[in-house]
Amino acid sequence: MAVLLLLDVFQGGPTDYARLWATAAVFGGSLALLRWLPEETLARWWFQAGLFLGDGLAATLILRLTGSGGDLFLIYLLIVFGSALTRSARQRLTAAGVSIALYLVSGWRPVSGWPTGPEFWLRALFLAVSSGLMAVLARDSRHSEDDQRRRYEDRLVQVGRLATLGRVAGEVAHRIKGPLTTISVDADVLAHRHARDPHTLKELHEIRDEVERCKRILKDLLDLGRIEEMDVSPLDLRRPVREALRSVETQARRRAVRVSSSGLGSALRVRGDASLLQEAVAALLQNALEAVRDGGLLRVEASTRGRLHRIAVVDDGVGISAEDLERVFEPFFTTKKGEGSGLGLSAALRIAAKHGGTVEAESLGRDRGSRFTLVLPAA
């Protein structure tokens, strides 16, 4: 309607003020209607289809009255492009089909009939092709949105499960910690008694190593149940990222893993708990270090898109298969044989969720590396 109003004003020749004011009134009325109608009505298919059909009828009427045949094609092209915003493929095709039909009808004259030049028909064909392309693009966009919504809902379910697991795990860990301490102390006493028996000492050392491994798992379990309370304050996300990088420097240096970072030049303002965010980034870094081979590469990439800060941890390690990618945030799930507790990524996801964010996982497959991205809302 705005374009039609401008065409009516700048068309040239004597101005029909009655038609001009009528167009302006329809334009203003449509804006008021869109402003005050409830969202439930705006979302109805018949209302959306009616908007586009109304645009098409108004374009046909006004352009016929003004004789703006050359501008007719552009108006209908705008309507065809706008039809991609509707929610249903049937609505899109209906709006586009009616617009093309109106364009064809507008070219007919009572005396001369249809235009004989190729320009009119080429434009009609272009409208039809554009309608098909916009329908395909809109369908792909809807599928992408549905896929993102499904992943987000699955992630919410995972976070809920983690919250329940954290509460149960805290109780279980406290109950098991005592017996493990007793086993460790008894193994030390027996090792002292059998100091001259290498075979016995080897077995006792294995017992102590397994006890320590169980204690590490218990610590991760306690961490899952510990992050219910947060000390929230404004902070620069770069600080916990740099502290997490320092925490893995020794391990990376020992294995000759090259660690680099980018995007940390500008402030990344968020609201959250600095220590918990450091733990989340450290968990992603530790996961990457366990995935890369000696001499591998690990990158930390910070960026901002819209109102979201993103901290990506990228490695060139063993990668993740497609069937495992959806399970990497499940507690105790790990693809590392004999390494890791399978709780680091779960804890990172819970911490991100507590801050209103999430953790995204990407991988092209086995031996093709992976990318884990901590996403947090900007303050």
C-alpha positions as CSV (number, residue, x, y, z in Angstrom):
1,M,0.0,0.0,0.0
2,A,2.9,2.4,0.7
3,V,4.4,1.7,-2.7
4,L,1.0,2.2,-4.4
5,L,0.5,5.5,-2.5
6,L,3.9,6.8,-3.7
7,L,3.1,5.7,-7.3
8,D,-0.1,7.6,-7.1
9,V,1.6,10.8,-5.9
10,F,4.6,10.7,-8.3
11,Q,2.9,9.2,-11.4
12,G,2.7,12.5,-13.2
13,G,-0.3,14.3,-14.7
14,P,-3.3,15.6,-12.9
15,T,-3.7,14.2,-9.4
16,D,-6.9,12.5,-8.5
17,Y,-7.2,13.7,-4.8
18,A,-10.2,11.5,-4.1
19,R,-8.3,8.4,-5.1
20,L,-5.2,9.6,-3.3
21,W,-7.0,10.2,0.0
22,A,-8.8,6.9,-0.4
23,T,-5.5,5.1,-0.8
24,A,-4.0,6.9,2.2
25,A,-7.1,6.0,4.3
26,V,-6.8,2.3,3.3
27,F,-3.1,2.4,4.1
28,G,-3.6,4.0,7.5
29,G,-6.5,1.7,8.3
30,S,-4.5,-1.4,7.5
31,L,-1.6,-0.2,9.8
32,A,-4.1,0.4,12.6
33,L,-5.6,-3.0,12.0
34,L,-2.3,-4.8,12.2
35,R,-1.4,-2.8,15.3
36,W,-4.5,-3.5,17.4
37,L,-5.6,-6.9,16.3
38,P,-4.6,-9.7,18.8
39,E,-1.7,-12.0,17.7
40,E,-4.0,-15.0,17.6
41,T,-6.0,-13.3,14.8
42,L,-2.8,-12.2,13.0
43,A,-1.6,-15.9,13.0
44,R,-4.7,-17.2,11.4
45,W,-4.1,-18.6,7.9
46,W,-7.2,-16.8,6.4
47,F,-6.1,-13.5,7.8
48,Q,-2.6,-13.8,6.3
49,A,-3.9,-15.0,3.0
50,G,-6.4,-12.1,3.0
51,L,-3.6,-9.6,3.5
52,F,-1.8,-10.7,0.3
53,L,-4.9,-11.1,-1.7
54,G,-6.0,-7.6,-0.6
55,D,-2.6,-6.3,-1.7
56,G,-3.0,-7.9,-5.1
57,L,-6.6,-6.6,-5.6
58,A,-5.5,-3.1,-4.5
59,A,-2.5,-3.1,-6.8
60,T,-4.7,-4.3,-9.8
61,L,-7.3,-1.6,-9.1
62,I,-5.0,1.4,-8.5
63,L,-2.5,0.6,-11.2
64,R,-5.3,0.1,-13.7
65,L,-6.8,3.5,-12.7
66,T,-3.4,5.3,-12.9
67,G,-2.3,3.4,-16.1
68,S,1.0,2.4,-14.5
69,G,1.5,-0.7,-16.6
70,G,5.3,-0.6,-16.3
71,D,5.1,-0.5,-12.5
72,L,2.6,-3.4,-12.3
73,F,5.2,-6.1,-12.5
74,L,7.2,-4.8,-9.5
75,I,4.2,-4.6,-7.3
76,Y,3.2,-8.2,-7.9
77,L,6.9,-9.2,-7.5
78,L,6.8,-7.7,-4.0
79,I,3.6,-9.6,-3.2
80,V,5.1,-12.9,-4.4
81,F,8.2,-12.3,-2.3
82,G,6.0,-11.4,0.7
83,S,4.0,-14.6,0.4
84,A,7.1,-16.5,1.6
85,L,6.3,-15.2,5.1
86,T,3.2,-17.2,5.4
87,R,3.3,-20.3,7.6
88,S,1.8,-22.9,5.1
89,A,3.0,-24.0,1.7
90,R,-0.6,-24.0,0.6
91,Q,-1.0,-20.4,1.6
92,R,2.2,-19.4,-0.2
93,L,1.2,-21.0,-3.4
94,T,-2.4,-19.7,-3.2
95,A,-1.3,-16.1,-2.7
96,A,1.4,-16.4,-5.4
97,G,-1.0,-18.0,-7.8
98,V,-3.7,-15.4,-7.3
99,S,-1.2,-12.6,-7.7
100,I,0.0,-14.1,-11.0
101,A,-3.6,-14.5,-12.2
102,L,-4.3,-10.9,-11.3
103,Y,-1.2,-9.8,-13.2
104,L,-2.4,-11.6,-16.2
105,V,-5.9,-10.2,-15.9
106,S,-4.5,-6.7,-15.5
107,G,-2.8,-7.0,-18.9
108,W,-5.9,-7.7,-20.8
109,R,-7.6,-4.8,-22.6
110,P,-11.2,-4.9,-24.0
111,V,-10.2,-3.7,-27.4
112,S,-6.7,-5.1,-28.0
113,G,-6.9,-8.2,-25.8
114,W,-3.7,-9.7,-24.4
115,P,-0.4,-7.9,-25.0
116,T,1.4,-9.3,-28.1
117,G,5.0,-8.3,-27.0
118,P,7.2,-10.9,-25.2
119,E,8.0,-8.6,-22.3
120,F,4.6,-9.1,-20.6
121,W,4.7,-12.9,-20.9
122,L,8.4,-13.1,-19.8
123,R,7.4,-11.1,-16.7
124,A,4.6,-13.5,-16.0
125,L,6.9,-16.4,-16.3
126,F,9.4,-14.7,-14.0
127,L,6.7,-14.3,-11.4
128,A,5.8,-18.0,-11.7
129,V,9.5,-19.1,-11.3
130,S,10.0,-16.7,-8.4
131,S,6.9,-18.1,-6.7
132,G,8.4,-21.6,-6.9
133,L,11.8,-20.5,-5.7
134,M,10.3,-18.6,-2.7
135,A,8.2,-21.6,-1.8
136,V,11.2,-23.9,-1.8
137,L,13.3,-21.3,0.3
138,A,10.4,-20.8,2.7
139,R,10.0,-24.6,3.1
140,D,13.7,-25.1,3.8
141,S,13.6,-22.2,6.3
142,R,10.6,-23.8,8.1
143,H,12.4,-27.1,8.2
144,S,15.5,-25.4,9.7
145,E,13.4,-23.7,12.3
146,D,11.6,-26.9,13.2
147,D,15.0,-28.7,13.6
148,Q,16.4,-25.9,15.8
149,R,13.2,-26.0,17.9
150,R,13.5,-29.8,18.3
151,R,17.1,-29.6,19.3
152,Y,16.3,-26.8,21.8
153,E,13.4,-28.9,23.3
154,D,15.7,-32.0,23.5
155,R,18.3,-29.9,25.2
156,L,15.7,-28.7,27.8
157,V,14.8,-32.3,28.5
158,Q,18.4,-33.1,29.0
159,V,18.9,-30.2,31.4
160,G,15.9,-31.3,33.4
161,R,17.3,-34.8,33.6
162,L,20.6,-33.5,34.7
163,A,19.0,-31.4,37.4
164,T,17.3,-34.6,38.8
165,L,20.5,-36.6,38.4
166,G,22.4,-33.9,40.2
167,R,20.2,-34.1,43.3
168,V,20.3,-37.9,43.4
169,A,24.0,-38.1,42.6
170,G,24.8,-35.7,45.5
171,E,23.2,-38.0,48.0
172,V,24.8,-41.2,46.5
173,A,28.2,-39.6,46.3
174,H,28.2,-38.7,50.0
175,R,27.2,-42.2,50.9
176,I,29.9,-43.9,48.8
177,K,32.7,-41.5,49.7
178,G,33.2,-43.0,53.2
179,P,33.6,-46.7,52.0
180,L,36.1,-45.5,49.3
181,T,38.2,-43.7,51.9
182,T,38.3,-46.9,54.0
183,I,39.4,-48.9,51.0
184,S,42.1,-46.4,50.2
185,V,43.4,-46.4,53.8
186,D,43.4,-50.2,54.0
187,A,45.3,-50.4,50.7
188,D,48.0,-48.1,52.1
189,V,48.2,-50.2,55.3
190,L,48.6,-53.4,53.3
191,A,51.2,-51.8,51.1
192,H,53.2,-50.9,54.1
193,R,53.0,-54.5,55.4
194,H,53.9,-56.1,52.1
195,A,56.6,-53.6,51.0
196,R,58.9,-56.4,50.0
197,D,56.4,-58.2,47.8
198,P,56.4,-56.6,44.3
199,H,53.4,-58.5,43.0
200,T,51.2,-57.6,46.0
201,L,52.3,-54.0,45.8
202,K,51.4,-53.8,42.2
203,E,47.9,-55.1,42.9
204,L,47.5,-52.7,45.8
205,H,48.6,-49.8,43.6
206,E,46.0,-50.8,41.1
207,I,43.3,-50.7,43.9
208,R,44.4,-47.2,44.9
209,D,44.4,-46.0,41.3
210,E,40.8,-47.3,40.8
211,V,39.8,-45.7,44.1
212,E,41.2,-42.3,43.0
213,R,39.3,-42.7,39.7
214,C,36.1,-43.4,41.6
215,K,36.7,-40.3,43.7
216,R,37.1,-38.2,40.6
217,I,33.8,-39.5,39.3
218,L,32.2,-38.7,42.6
219,K,33.6,-35.2,42.5
220,D,32.0,-34.7,39.1
221,L,28.7,-36.1,40.5
222,L,28.9,-33.7,43.4
223,D,29.5,-30.8,40.9
224,L,26.3,-31.8,39.1
225,G,24.3,-31.3,42.2
226,R,26.3,-28.3,43.5
227,I,25.4,-25.6,40.9
228,E,21.9,-24.8,42.1
229,E,23.0,-21.5,43.7
230,M,25.0,-18.9,41.7
231,D,26.7,-15.7,42.7
232,V,25.4,-13.6,39.7
233,S,27.1,-10.4,38.9
234,P,28.1,-8.4,35.8
235,L,31.4,-9.7,34.4
236,D,33.6,-9.9,31.3
237,L,33.4,-13.4,29.8
238,R,37.0,-13.1,28.7
239,R,38.3,-13.5,32.2
240,P,36.9,-17.0,32.9
241,V,37.9,-18.0,29.4
242,R,41.5,-17.0,30.0
243,E,41.6,-18.6,33.4
244,A,40.3,-21.8,31.9
245,L,43.0,-21.6,29.3
246,R,45.7,-21.2,31.9
247,S,44.3,-24.3,33.8
248,V,45.1,-26.5,30.8
249,E,48.4,-25.0,29.8
250,T,50.5,-27.6,31.5
251,Q,48.6,-30.5,30.1
252,A,48.7,-29.1,26.6
253,R,52.4,-28.3,26.8
254,R,53.2,-31.8,28.0
255,R,51.4,-33.3,25.0
256,A,52.7,-30.7,22.5
257,V,49.2,-29.6,21.7
258,R,49.1,-26.1,20.1
259,V,46.5,-23.9,21.8
260,S,45.4,-20.6,20.2
261,S,42.7,-18.1,20.8
262,S,40.9,-15.4,18.8
263,G,38.2,-12.8,19.3
264,L,39.2,-11.9,22.9
265,G,40.2,-8.4,22.0
266,S,36.8,-6.8,22.8
267,A,34.8,-7.1,26.0
268,L,32.1,-9.8,26.2
269,R,29.7,-8.6,28.9
270,V,27.5,-11.1,30.6
271,R,25.7,-11.6,33.9
272,G,26.7,-14.8,35.7
273,D,28.9,-16.7,38.1
274,A,32.6,-16.3,37.0
275,S,33.7,-19.5,38.7
276,L,31.0,-21.6,37.2
277,L,31.6,-20.2,33.7
278,Q,35.3,-21.0,34.1
279,E,34.3,-24.6,35.0
280,A,32.1,-24.8,31.9
281,V,34.8,-23.5,29.6
282,A,37.4,-25.7,31.3
283,A,35.2,-28.7,30.8
284,L,35.0,-28.0,27.0
285,L,38.8,-27.5,26.9
286,Q,39.4,-30.8,28.8
287,N,37.0,-32.6,26.4
288,A,39.0,-31.2,23.4
289,L,42.4,-32.1,24.9
290,E,41.2,-35.7,25.5
291,A,40.1,-35.8,21.8
292,V,43.2,-34.5,20.1
293,R,46.3,-36.5,19.6
294,D,49.8,-35.5,20.8
295,G,50.9,-32.5,18.7
296,G,47.3,-31.7,17.7
297,L,45.6,-28.3,17.5
298,L,43.0,-26.7,19.8
299,R,41.4,-23.3,19.1
300,V,39.2,-21.0,21.2
301,E,37.1,-18.6,19.1
302,A,35.1,-15.9,20.7
303,S,32.4,-14.0,18.8
304,T,29.1,-12.1,19.2
305,R,26.1,-12.6,17.0
306,G,23.2,-10.3,17.8
307,R,22.6,-10.5,21.6
308,L,24.5,-13.8,22.1
309,H,28.2,-14.3,23.0
310,R,29.7,-17.5,21.6
311,I,32.8,-19.2,22.9
312,A,33.8,-22.0,20.5
313,V,36.3,-24.7,21.4
314,V,37.6,-26.3,18.2
315,D,39.9,-29.3,17.9
316,D,41.3,-31.5,15.1
317,G,40.9,-34.7,17.1
318,V,39.0,-38.0,16.7
319,G,35.7,-36.3,16.0
320,I,32.2,-37.6,16.8
321,S,30.0,-39.9,14.6
322,A,26.5,-38.7,13.7
323,E,24.9,-41.3,15.9
324,D,26.9,-40.2,18.9
325,L,26.5,-36.5,18.4
326,E,23.0,-36.4,19.9
327,R,24.2,-38.3,23.0
328,V,27.4,-36.4,24.0
329,F,25.5,-34.4,26.7
330,E,24.1,-37.5,28.4
331,P,25.7,-38.2,31.8
332,F,28.3,-41.0,31.7
333,F,28.3,-41.2,27.9
334,T,31.8,-41.1,26.5
335,T,33.5,-42.2,23.4
336,K,37.0,-42.2,25.0
337,K,38.0,-45.7,26.0
338,G,39.2,-45.8,29.5
339,E,39.3,-42.0,29.8
340,G,36.9,-39.4,31.2
341,S,33.8,-39.8,33.3
342,G,31.3,-38.7,30.7
343,L,30.2,-35.9,33.0
344,G,32.2,-32.9,31.9
345,L,29.9,-31.9,28.9
346,S,26.8,-32.6,31.1
347,A,28.1,-30.2,33.7
348,A,29.0,-27.6,31.1
349,L,25.4,-27.8,29.6
350,R,23.8,-27.4,33.1
351,I,26.0,-24.3,33.8
352,A,25.1,-22.8,30.5
353,A,21.4,-23.5,31.1
354,K,21.6,-21.8,34.5
355,H,22.9,-18.7,32.7
356,G,20.1,-18.7,30.1
357,G,22.4,-20.2,27.4
358,T,23.3,-23.6,25.9
359,V,26.1,-25.6,24.5
360,E,26.1,-26.6,20.9
361,A,28.0,-29.6,19.5
362,E,29.2,-30.0,15.9
363,S,31.4,-32.6,14.1
364,L,31.8,-33.7,10.5
365,G,32.4,-37.3,11.7
366,R,35.2,-39.6,12.8
367,D,38.7,-38.2,12.6
368,R,37.4,-34.8,11.4
369,G,37.5,-32.9,14.7
370,S,34.7,-31.3,16.6
371,R,33.4,-27.9,17.8
372,F,31.7,-27.2,21.1
373,T,30.2,-23.8,21.5
374,L,29.2,-22.2,24.8
375,V,26.3,-19.7,24.0
376,L,25.4,-17.1,26.5
377,P,23.1,-14.0,26.3
378,A,24.9,-10.7,26.4
379,A,24.4,-8.3,29.3
